[in-house]
Amino acid sequence: MNIAIIAHDSKKELMVQFCIAYCGILSRHNLCATATTGRLVSDATGLKIQTYLSGYQGGDQQICARIACNEIDLLLLFRDPMNAKEYEQNQNNLLRLCDVHNIPVATNLATAEVLIHGLENGDLDWRNIVNSTTNNIV
């Protein structure tokens, strides 16, 4: 599965700790992230992560493009609800596209843990069916 990782500045350390805790599960999937988050997670875990630009430089939009093309199966977006204005436009685009393409998304630690356990248990395998039918459309 293709998993996108994004964390607002005040949530980057939490994302790193989450990825350390679930490194074994995440290592079996393709990961991508915005630049700083991806570098921090990769440095802490050794996970191979395809990085895009930093969020403020367009990395969020690059991940949005992959979501729009149905190339992302799960989004982990640790957002800072206390500074929502700063991220609001990009965040709304990400969430809207996930809704359009039925992509599971976690915006906090609690939901991320539920999704990562579901991923481990095979509860998200239905994304493989979605991807196979989408890729066969001419």
Rosetta constraint file for C-alpha pairs under 8 A:
AtomPair CA 1 CA 29 HARMONIC 5.25 0.50
AtomPair CA 1 CA 30 HARMONIC 6.04 0.50
AtomPair CA 1 CA 72 HARMONIC 7.62 0.50
AtomPair CA 1 CA 73 HARMONIC 5.91 0.50
AtomPair CA 1 CA 74 HARMONIC 7.72 0.50
AtomPair CA 1 CA 127 HARMONIC 7.99 0.50
AtomPair CA 1 CA 128 HARMONIC 7.74 0.50
AtomPair CA 2 CA 29 HARMONIC 6.21 0.50
AtomPair CA 2 CA 30 HARMONIC 4.73 0.50
AtomPair CA 2 CA 31 HARMONIC 5.89 0.50
AtomPair CA 2 CA 32 HARMONIC 7.59 0.50
AtomPair CA 2 CA 71 HARMONIC 6.94 0.50
AtomPair CA 2 CA 72 HARMONIC 5.01 0.50
AtomPair CA 2 CA 73 HARMONIC 5.20 0.50
AtomPair CA 2 CA 74 HARMONIC 6.63 0.50
AtomPair CA 3 CA 29 HARMONIC 7.06 0.50
AtomPair CA 3 CA 30 HARMONIC 6.10 0.50
AtomPair CA 3 CA 31 HARMONIC 4.91 0.50
AtomPair CA 3 CA 32 HARMONIC 6.32 0.50
AtomPair CA 3 CA 72 HARMONIC 5.98 0.50
AtomPair CA 3 CA 73 HARMONIC 5.91 0.50
AtomPair CA 3 CA 74 HARMONIC 4.83 0.50
AtomPair CA 3 CA 75 HARMONIC 5.83 0.50
AtomPair CA 3 CA 76 HARMONIC 7.43 0.50
AtomPair CA 4 CA 31 HARMONIC 5.87 0.50
AtomPair CA 4 CA 32 HARMONIC 4.85 0.50
AtomPair CA 4 CA 33 HARMONIC 5.48 0.50
AtomPair CA 4 CA 63 HARMONIC 7.27 0.50
AtomPair CA 4 CA 72 HARMONIC 6.66 0.50
AtomPair CA 4 CA 74 HARMONIC 6.35 0.50
AtomPair CA 4 CA 75 HARMONIC 4.85 0.50
AtomPair CA 4 CA 76 HARMONIC 6.14 0.50
AtomPair CA 5 CA 31 HARMONIC 7.29 0.50
AtomPair CA 5 CA 32 HARMONIC 6.15 0.50
AtomPair CA 5 CA 33 HARMONIC 4.61 0.50
AtomPair CA 5 CA 34 HARMONIC 7.07 0.50
AtomPair CA 5 CA 37 HARMONIC 7.42 0.50
AtomPair CA 5 CA 38 HARMONIC 7.37 0.50
AtomPair CA 5 CA 75 HARMONIC 6.16 0.50
AtomPair CA 5 CA 76 HARMONIC 4.94 0.50
AtomPair CA 5 CA 77 HARMONIC 6.10 0.50
AtomPair CA 6 CA 33 HARMONIC 5.78 0.50
AtomPair CA 6 CA 34 HARMONIC 5.99 0.50
AtomPair CA 6 CA 37 HARMONIC 6.40 0.50
AtomPair CA 6 CA 60 HARMONIC 7.91 0.50
AtomPair CA 6 CA 75 HARMONIC 7.86 0.50
AtomPair CA 6 CA 76 HARMONIC 6.23 0.50
AtomPair CA 6 CA 77 HARMONIC 4.78 0.50
AtomPair CA 6 CA 78 HARMONIC 6.36 0.50
AtomPair CA 7 CA 11 HARMONIC 5.52 0.50
AtomPair CA 7 CA 12 HARMONIC 5.20 0.50
AtomPair CA 7 CA 15 HARMONIC 6.56 0.50
AtomPair CA 7 CA 37 HARMONIC 6.30 0.50
AtomPair CA 7 CA 76 HARMONIC 7.98 0.50
AtomPair CA 7 CA 77 HARMONIC 5.63 0.50
AtomPair CA 7 CA 78 HARMONIC 4.61 0.50
AtomPair CA 7 CA 79 HARMONIC 5.99 0.50
AtomPair CA 8 CA 12 HARMONIC 6.18 0.50
AtomPair CA 8 CA 78 HARMONIC 6.34 0.50
AtomPair CA 8 CA 79 HARMONIC 5.31 0.50
AtomPair CA 8 CA 80 HARMONIC 6.13 0.50
AtomPair CA 10 CA 80 HARMONIC 6.65 0.50
AtomPair CA 11 CA 15 HARMONIC 6.28 0.50
AtomPair CA 11 CA 78 HARMONIC 6.04 0.50
AtomPair CA 11 CA 79 HARMONIC 6.65 0.50
AtomPair CA 11 CA 80 HARMONIC 6.67 0.50
AtomPair CA 12 CA 16 HARMONIC 6.24 0.50
AtomPair CA 12 CA 37 HARMONIC 6.23 0.50
AtomPair CA 12 CA 40 HARMONIC 7.89 0.50
AtomPair CA 12 CA 78 HARMONIC 7.81 0.50
AtomPair CA 13 CA 17 HARMONIC 6.23 0.50
AtomPair CA 14 CA 18 HARMONIC 6.10 0.50
AtomPair CA 15 CA 19 HARMONIC 6.11 0.50
AtomPair CA 15 CA 37 HARMONIC 7.92 0.50
AtomPair CA 15 CA 41 HARMONIC 7.46 0.50
AtomPair CA 15 CA 78 HARMONIC 6.94 0.50
AtomPair CA 16 CA 20 HARMONIC 6.16 0.50
AtomPair CA 16 CA 37 HARMONIC 7.97 0.50
AtomPair CA 16 CA 40 HARMONIC 6.71 0.50
AtomPair CA 16 CA 41 HARMONIC 5.04 0.50
AtomPair CA 16 CA 44 HARMONIC 6.92 0.50
AtomPair CA 17 CA 21 HARMONIC 6.19 0.50
AtomPair CA 18 CA 22 HARMONIC 6.24 0.50
AtomPair CA 18 CA 109 HARMONIC 7.74 0.50
AtomPair CA 19 CA 23 HARMONIC 5.33 0.50
AtomPair CA 19 CA 26 HARMONIC 7.37 0.50
AtomPair CA 19 CA 41 HARMONIC 6.72 0.50
AtomPair CA 19 CA 45 HARMONIC 7.15 0.50
AtomPair CA 20 CA 41 HARMONIC 7.88 0.50
AtomPair CA 20 CA 44 HARMONIC 7.06 0.50
AtomPair CA 20 CA 45 HARMONIC 5.74 0.50
AtomPair CA 22 CA 26 HARMONIC 6.20 0.50
AtomPair CA 22 CA 116 HARMONIC 7.82 0.50
AtomPair CA 23 CA 27 HARMONIC 5.80 0.50
AtomPair CA 23 CA 45 HARMONIC 6.72 0.50
AtomPair CA 23 CA 47 HARMONIC 7.44 0.50
AtomPair CA 24 CA 28 HARMONIC 7.20 0.50
AtomPair CA 25 CA 29 HARMONIC 7.59 0.50
AtomPair CA 25 CA 116 HARMONIC 7.66 0.50
AtomPair CA 25 CA 120 HARMONIC 6.57 0.50
AtomPair CA 26 CA 30 HARMONIC 7.88 0.50
AtomPair CA 26 CA 31 HARMONIC 7.66 0.50
AtomPair CA 26 CA 47 HARMONIC 7.92 0.50
AtomPair CA 27 CA 47 HARMONIC 6.24 0.50
AtomPair CA 27 CA 48 HARMONIC 7.81 0.50
AtomPair CA 30 CA 48 HARMONIC 7.98 0.50
AtomPair CA 30 CA 49 HARMONIC 7.34 0.50
AtomPair CA 31 CA 48 HARMONIC 7.06 0.50
AtomPair CA 31 CA 49 HARMONIC 4.96 0.50
AtomPair CA 31 CA 50 HARMONIC 6.24 0.50
AtomPair CA 32 CA 38 HARMONIC 7.09 0.50
AtomPair CA 32 CA 49 HARMONIC 5.11 0.50
AtomPair CA 32 CA 50 HARMONIC 4.46 0.50
AtomPair CA 32 CA 51 HARMONIC 5.57 0.50
AtomPair CA 32 CA 52 HARMONIC 7.52 0.50
AtomPair CA 33 CA 37 HARMONIC 6.35 0.50
AtomPair CA 33 CA 38 HARMONIC 4.88 0.50
AtomPair CA 33 CA 49 HARMONIC 6.80 0.50
AtomPair CA 33 CA 50 HARMONIC 6.42 0.50
AtomPair CA 33 CA 51 HARMONIC 5.01 0.50
AtomPair CA 33 CA 52 HARMONIC 6.23 0.50
AtomPair CA 33 CA 59 HARMONIC 7.97 0.50
AtomPair CA 33 CA 63 HARMONIC 7.78 0.50
AtomPair CA 34 CA 38 HARMONIC 5.77 0.50
AtomPair CA 34 CA 51 HARMONIC 5.52 0.50
AtomPair CA 34 CA 52 HARMONIC 4.90 0.50
AtomPair CA 34 CA 53 HARMONIC 5.68 0.50
AtomPair CA 34 CA 54 HARMONIC 5.12 0.50
AtomPair CA 34 CA 55 HARMONIC 5.85 0.50
AtomPair CA 34 CA 59 HARMONIC 5.23 0.50
AtomPair CA 34 CA 60 HARMONIC 6.76 0.50
AtomPair CA 34 CA 63 HARMONIC 7.97 0.50
AtomPair CA 35 CA 39 HARMONIC 6.07 0.50
AtomPair CA 35 CA 51 HARMONIC 5.13 0.50
AtomPair CA 35 CA 52 HARMONIC 5.31 0.50
AtomPair CA 35 CA 53 HARMONIC 5.16 0.50
AtomPair CA 35 CA 54 HARMONIC 4.61 0.50
AtomPair CA 35 CA 55 HARMONIC 7.44 0.50
AtomPair CA 35 CA 59 HARMONIC 7.26 0.50
AtomPair CA 36 CA 40 HARMONIC 6.11 0.50
AtomPair CA 36 CA 54 HARMONIC 6.13 0.50
AtomPair CA 37 CA 41 HARMONIC 6.11 0.50
AtomPair CA 38 CA 42 HARMONIC 5.92 0.50
AtomPair CA 38 CA 49 HARMONIC 6.19 0.50
AtomPair CA 38 CA 50 HARMONIC 7.48 0.50
AtomPair CA 38 CA 51 HARMONIC 5.82 0.50
AtomPair CA 39 CA 43 HARMONIC 5.94 0.50
AtomPair CA 39 CA 49 HARMONIC 7.97 0.50
AtomPair CA 39 CA 51 HARMONIC 7.63 0.50
AtomPair CA 40 CA 44 HARMONIC 6.22 0.50
AtomPair CA 41 CA 45 HARMONIC 5.95 0.50
AtomPair CA 41 CA 46 HARMONIC 7.72 0.50
AtomPair CA 41 CA 47 HARMONIC 7.33 0.50
AtomPair CA 42 CA 46 HARMONIC 4.91 0.50
AtomPair CA 42 CA 47 HARMONIC 4.96 0.50
AtomPair CA 42 CA 48 HARMONIC 6.38 0.50
AtomPair CA 42 CA 49 HARMONIC 6.51 0.50
AtomPair CA 43 CA 47 HARMONIC 7.85 0.50
AtomPair CA 52 CA 59 HARMONIC 5.16 0.50
AtomPair CA 52 CA 62 HARMONIC 6.86 0.50
AtomPair CA 52 CA 63 HARMONIC 7.81 0.50
AtomPair CA 53 CA 57 HARMONIC 5.88 0.50
AtomPair CA 53 CA 58 HARMONIC 5.87 0.50
AtomPair CA 53 CA 59 HARMONIC 4.16 0.50
AtomPair CA 53 CA 60 HARMONIC 7.90 0.50
AtomPair CA 53 CA 62 HARMONIC 7.77 0.50
AtomPair CA 54 CA 58 HARMONIC 6.42 0.50
AtomPair CA 54 CA 59 HARMONIC 4.98 0.50
AtomPair CA 54 CA 60 HARMONIC 7.61 0.50
AtomPair CA 55 CA 59 HARMONIC 4.39 0.50
AtomPair CA 55 CA 60 HARMONIC 4.96 0.50
AtomPair CA 55 CA 61 HARMONIC 7.85 0.50
AtomPair CA 56 CA 60 HARMONIC 7.61 0.50
AtomPair CA 58 CA 62 HARMONIC 6.34 0.50
AtomPair CA 59 CA 63 HARMONIC 6.35 0.50
AtomPair CA 60 CA 64 HARMONIC 6.11 0.50
AtomPair CA 60 CA 90 HARMONIC 6.48 0.50
AtomPair CA 60 CA 94 HARMONIC 7.66 0.50
AtomPair CA 61 CA 65 HARMONIC 6.15 0.50
AtomPair CA 61 CA 90 HARMONIC 7.27 0.50
AtomPair CA 62 CA 66 HARMONIC 6.63 0.50
AtomPair CA 63 CA 67 HARMONIC 6.23 0.50
AtomPair CA 64 CA 68 HARMONIC 6.05 0.50
AtomPair CA 64 CA 93 HARMONIC 7.18 0.50
AtomPair CA 64 CA 94 HARMONIC 5.77 0.50
AtomPair CA 64 CA 97 HARMONIC 7.11 0.50
AtomPair CA 65 CA 69 HARMONIC 6.30 0.50
AtomPair CA 66 CA 70 HARMONIC 6.26 0.50
AtomPair CA 66 CA 71 HARMONIC 5.10 0.50
AtomPair CA 66 CA 72 HARMONIC 6.16 0.50
AtomPair CA 67 CA 71 HARMONIC 5.60 0.50
AtomPair CA 67 CA 72 HARMONIC 5.22 0.50
AtomPair CA 67 CA 94 HARMONIC 7.92 0.50
AtomPair CA 67 CA 97 HARMONIC 6.47 0.50
AtomPair CA 67 CA 98 HARMONIC 6.84 0.50
AtomPair CA 67 CA 101 HARMONIC 7.50 0.50
AtomPair CA 68 CA 97 HARMONIC 6.23 0.50
AtomPair CA 68 CA 101 HARMONIC 7.36 0.50
AtomPair CA 70 CA 101 HARMONIC 6.59 0.50
AtomPair CA 70 CA 131 HARMONIC 7.44 0.50
AtomPair CA 71 CA 131 HARMONIC 7.99 0.50
AtomPair CA 72 CA 103 HARMONIC 7.38 0.50
AtomPair CA 73 CA 103 HARMONIC 5.71 0.50
AtomPair CA 73 CA 104 HARMONIC 7.07 0.50
AtomPair CA 73 CA 127 HARMONIC 6.37 0.50
AtomPair CA 74 CA 103 HARMONIC 5.76 0.50
AtomPair CA 74 CA 104 HARMONIC 5.17 0.50
AtomPair CA 74 CA 105 HARMONIC 5.91 0.50
AtomPair CA 75 CA 103 HARMONIC 7.25 0.50
AtomPair CA 75 CA 104 HARMONIC 6.41 0.50
AtomPair CA 75 CA 105 HARMONIC 4.65 0.50
AtomPair CA 75 CA 106 HARMONIC 6.39 0.50
AtomPair CA 76 CA 105 HARMONIC 5.86 0.50
AtomPair CA 76 CA 106 HARMONIC 5.01 0.50
AtomPair CA 76 CA 107 HARMONIC 6.41 0.50
AtomPair CA 76 CA 112 HARMONIC 6.51 0.50
AtomPair CA 77 CA 105 HARMONIC 7.10 0.50
AtomPair CA 77 CA 106 HARMONIC 5.87 0.50
AtomPair CA 77 CA 107 HARMONIC 4.79 0.50
AtomPair CA 77 CA 108 HARMONIC 7.11 0.50
AtomPair CA 78 CA 106 HARMONIC 7.26 0.50
AtomPair CA 78 CA 107 HARMONIC 4.87 0.50
AtomPair CA 78 CA 108 HARMONIC 5.16 0.50
AtomPair CA 78 CA 109 HARMONIC 7.20 0.50
AtomPair CA 79 CA 84 HARMONIC 7.83 0.50
AtomPair CA 79 CA 107 HARMONIC 5.85 0.50
AtomPair CA 79 CA 108 HARMONIC 6.79 0.50
AtomPair CA 80 CA 84 HARMONIC 6.20 0.50
AtomPair CA 83 CA 87 HARMONIC 7.40 0.50
AtomPair CA 84 CA 88 HARMONIC 5.51 0.50
AtomPair CA 87 CA 91 HARMONIC 5.89 0.50
AtomPair CA 88 CA 92 HARMONIC 5.96 0.50
AtomPair CA 89 CA 93 HARMONIC 6.37 0.50
AtomPair CA 90 CA 94 HARMONIC 6.27 0.50
AtomPair CA 91 CA 95 HARMONIC 6.16 0.50
AtomPair CA 92 CA 96 HARMONIC 5.93 0.50
AtomPair CA 93 CA 97 HARMONIC 6.14 0.50
AtomPair CA 94 CA 98 HARMONIC 6.24 0.50
AtomPair CA 95 CA 99 HARMONIC 6.23 0.50
AtomPair CA 95 CA 105 HARMONIC 7.72 0.50
AtomPair CA 96 CA 100 HARMONIC 6.21 0.50
AtomPair CA 97 CA 101 HARMONIC 6.15 0.50
AtomPair CA 98 CA 102 HARMONIC 5.67 0.50
AtomPair CA 98 CA 103 HARMONIC 4.68 0.50
AtomPair CA 98 CA 104 HARMONIC 6.91 0.50
AtomPair CA 98 CA 105 HARMONIC 7.01 0.50
AtomPair CA 99 CA 103 HARMONIC 6.45 0.50
AtomPair CA 104 CA 115 HARMONIC 7.77 0.50
AtomPair CA 105 CA 112 HARMONIC 7.87 0.50
AtomPair CA 106 CA 111 HARMONIC 5.12 0.50
AtomPair CA 106 CA 112 HARMONIC 4.95 0.50
AtomPair CA 106 CA 115 HARMONIC 7.33 0.50
AtomPair CA 107 CA 111 HARMONIC 6.86 0.50
AtomPair CA 107 CA 112 HARMONIC 7.21 0.50
AtomPair CA 108 CA 112 HARMONIC 6.15 0.50
AtomPair CA 109 CA 113 HARMONIC 6.16 0.50
AtomPair CA 110 CA 114 HARMONIC 6.54 0.50
AtomPair CA 111 CA 115 HARMONIC 6.21 0.50
AtomPair CA 112 CA 116 HARMONIC 6.00 0.50
AtomPair CA 113 CA 117 HARMONIC 6.14 0.50
AtomPair CA 114 CA 118 HARMONIC 6.15 0.50
AtomPair CA 115 CA 119 HARMONIC 5.98 0.50
AtomPair CA 116 CA 120 HARMONIC 6.21 0.50
AtomPair CA 117 CA 121 HARMONIC 6.14 0.50
AtomPair CA 118 CA 122 HARMONIC 6.14 0.50
AtomPair CA 118 CA 123 HARMONIC 4.88 0.50
AtomPair CA 118 CA 124 HARMONIC 6.41 0.50
AtomPair CA 119 CA 123 HARMONIC 5.74 0.50
AtomPair CA 119 CA 124 HARMONIC 5.40 0.50
AtomPair CA 119 CA 125 HARMONIC 7.58 0.50
AtomPair CA 125 CA 129 HARMONIC 7.40 0.50
AtomPair CA 126 CA 130 HARMONIC 6.52 0.50
AtomPair CA 127 CA 131 HARMONIC 6.07 0.50
AtomPair CA 128 CA 132 HARMONIC 6.12 0.50
AtomPair CA 129 CA 133 HARMONIC 6.26 0.50
AtomPair CA 130 CA 134 HARMONIC 6.05 0.50
AtomPair CA 131 CA 135 HARMONIC 5.94 0.50
AtomPair CA 132 CA 136 HARMONIC 6.32 0.50
AtomPair CA 133 CA 137 HARMONIC 6.70 0.50
